Amino acid sequence: MAVHPLPEAAMLRQLFEYEPKTGTLVWRPRHQGMAKPDGSLITHREAGIFNTRFAGTPALAVVQPNGMMTGSLFSRKIFAHVVIWALHNKCWPEHEVDHIDGDCQNNRIENLRAVTPSENQRNRSRPKNNTSGCVGVSWHTRDKVWRAYIGSEKGNTISLGSFGSKFEAITARKKAEAQYGYHPNHGRAANG
């Protein structure tokens, strides 16, 4: 199956209306002769079918199990927050778009930032199975100590040491997060 090209970012303004206060995308009507990303033109029939079903309705609004809002754009699955970022910045992001507050449905432009995959990982919520209340801090049963660790830019795990109290381990972890460029929101409670 062929991967359909994304439209030029400039074309997005013809396809979507964006409400910055709510972060909502709405489909704009299509018209005969409008160009598709592959260079072909939308026919009168295609425009009529699309406008009857979708014009004026929320766009890319299917909520995935991970909370991300997605939909189809010229037969290609795409995330709403990526389209919004591209609409605002007039170009597609080089890597990923991060929801700063961790709420995947908060698509207001001030909540979106273009990041590398590594930077995106540095703004994750605390896993639901975390028992210490802090990412990178865990109880070591055999040695009866709290251990702290952190991931480096290169992807390896760095030990921050063993501690007699959870507070000391958390303090070491938070200090390392600042040192290694983690976002202040990293480790927040998971949504839902």
Secondary structure, 3 states (H helix, E strand, C coil): CCCCCCCCHHHHHHHEEEECCCCEEEECCCCCCCECCCCCECCHHHHHHHHHHCCCCECCCEECCCCCEEEEECCEEEEHHHHHHHHHHCCCCCCEEEECCCCCCCCCHHHEEEECHHHHHCCCCCCCCCCCCCCCEEEECCCCEEEEEEECCCCCEEEEEEECCHHHHHHHHHHHHHHCCCCCCCCCCCCC
